[in-house]
Amino acid sequence: MEAIQTFQPLSTPGHVLCCLCGTDIPPNPSNMCVNCIRSQVDITEGISKQLTILWCKTCGRYLQPPKHWLRAELESKELLTFCIKRIRGLSKVKLVDAGFIWTEPHSMRVKVKLTIQAEVFNGAILQQSFVVEYTVENNMCPDCNRQNANPNSWISCAQVRQHVFHKRTFLYLEQLILKHEAAAQAVKITDIHEGVDFFFQSRAHSLKLVDFLQNVAPVRFRTDKQLVSQDSHCNTYNFKYTFSVEIAPICKDDLICLPSKLSNSLGGLGPLVLCSKVTNQISLIDPITLRTTAMNADVYWRIPFIAFASTRNLTEYIVLDVDLVPGHQQGKWALAEAQLARKSDLGRNETVFFCKTHLGFILHPGDTVLGYDLTALQVVAEDYDRHINKGNIVPDVIIVRKSFEEKRRKRRAKGLPERMWKLRSLGIDVAEVAEASGRGRQTGGTDANQVERDRQRFLEELEEDADMRQRINLYKDTDAMTRNQAAASRPAGIDEDEDDDDDQDDDDQIEVPLNELLDDLEALGLEEEEEGQGKEADAMDEDA
């Protein structure tokens, strides 16, 4: 029996005539053909079709406003993203496709073909393609401009000076300047005796550096200008500006005898005090009474004073006994009575010194400390002589800090790298005057050795002072870490193991924790890539 088949009529879609040209078309909300819709509506209206982009010929980077320079190759996805973001009015439509149209590399033109969609006439969706042409103009970026500029053609100069025998202060300022990019616009930086000169192409850049120095150090400055040329017809004048910045000649661990007028204004502090920290304020502590004070630059320059003993006058002592004085504690300081002996006198005589110290929390019998021996120190200071002539008694020894040199010596004997971190440096040149006189960072002889000693002491201060490390950037030294792992994998002897157990607490105080170190993106070649990704993410957030 045959199956009954149901008749199914063929359905044909209906057509309508275009309301403008009468063409037979499928029905749509606008009842117009595609050609008539395009003739009536232009969805690309309001979208930029000719733009200008700035390109640095030296480094091959493009300017992404306001001041970021992006590295991108021709017909790369980075350049395509950069070009699309420069188009105004594109947020009002839907971007379907984008691609480059080939142009001659020397034509200084970049063409991008875009396909967009937009809603027109009662919900009808229209898709249209168009070409955006970019004109590439040469414009040297600031980095290349500084490299190619004549370093002698400066407009403003900031001369920073500190009249002391070392340059540890400038080593610290160098790290602060690098972290905050306070001298990023400098065309030249010169190291001279007792200071550093910064040269800029604008007076505003020097003012920015001077303002930064006022926030991180006790300074005073004055400005001068010199007329270079003038045009009396146009009433224009060209000047060269000079900013003379002087840093207070007081450094950490200096021994100071305060003037009587200043000591009385501070409530009878001292007058023998130690400098415990120098920022934009000078922090002083009386090691006998634990009284502290902090004076700003205005107070110091109103009644200036200098240190009559500095770190080169320190003497090594061995702690024989320490007793804390109950009820005398202030923050990280604790008053204690210590019994000391000169390290150079051991085995020669039995001279013992008794003194009070503010380091009661960290001193133990057997430790090595550094202090000022006032019994043998040749003091040339008027305030100190007045204090002695009034019949006042001064202590024989003033302890300054604990010494970790023995611990560092043991690490060197084991073959371990002293530090698993490093610092960046500014591109500082040595002045011709310094080279001629045998002074400067890179000169030979005794001064070169002194510079290296200052640098090593600065690195030791960073290891011992956690507060100082928080204000600068320290970077991981991958080479030192590799050597340290190789040295740690070697089997250690019994004596070395015992020494490790005994010195574990002290090693913790002279080692920088790894969580305080930053990855050196510049050495890995990732600095510009990370910066570009950050800028791109910010731009995407703004578009969203």
Sequence and secondary structure as in RCSB ss.txt:
>XXXX:A:sequence
MEAIQTFQPLSTPGHVLCCLCGTDIPPNPSNMCVNCIRSQVDITEGISKQLTILWCKTCGRYLQPPKHWLRAELE
SKELLTFCIKRIRGLSKVKLVDAGFIWTEPHSMRVKVKLTIQAEVFNGAILQQSFVVEYTVENNMCPDCNRQNAN
PNSWISCAQVRQHVFHKRTFLYLEQLILKHEAAAQAVKITDIHEGVDFFFQSRAHSLKLVDFLQNVAPVRFRTDK
QLVSQDSHCNTYNFKYTFSVEIAPICKDDLICLPSKLSNSLGGLGPLVLCSKVTNQISLIDPITLRTTAMNADVY
WRIPFIAFASTRNLTEYIVLDVDLVPGHQQGKWALAEAQLARKSDLGRNETVFFCKTHLGFILHPGDTVLGYDLT
ALQVVAEDYDRHINKGNIVPDVIIVRKSFEEKRRKRRAKGLPERMWKLRSLGIDVAEVAEASGRGRQTGGTDANQ
VERDRQRFLEELEEDADMRQRINLYKDTDAMTRNQAAASRPAGIDEDEDDDDDQDDDDQIEVPLNELLDDLEALG
LEEEEEGQGKEADAMDEDA
>XXXX:A:secstr
               EE TTT  EE   TT   HHHHHHH  TTTTS  EEEEEE TTT EEEETTTEEEE  TT
 HHHHHHHHHT TTGGGSEEEEEEEE   GGG EEEEEEEEEEEETTTEEEEEEEEEEEEEEE   HHHHHHHS 
TT  SEEEEEE  SS  HHHHHHHHHHHHHTTTTT SEEEEETTEEEEEESSHHHHHHHHHHHHHHS EEEEEEE
EEEEEETTTTEEEEEEEEEEEE S  TT EEE  HHHHHHTTS  SEEEEEEESSEEEEE TTT  EEEEEHHHH
HHS   EEE GGGEEEEEEEEEEEEEEEEETTEEEEEEEEEEGGGTTT    EEEEESBTTT  TT EEEEEETT
T     HHHHHHHHTT    SEEEEEE  HHHHHHHHHTT  S SEE     EEE HHHHHHT SSS  THHHHH
HHHHHHHHHHHHHH HHHHHTS  EE HHHHHHHHHHHHS   HHHHHHHHHTHHHHHHHS  GGG B  HHHHT
 HHHHHHHHHHHHHHHHH 
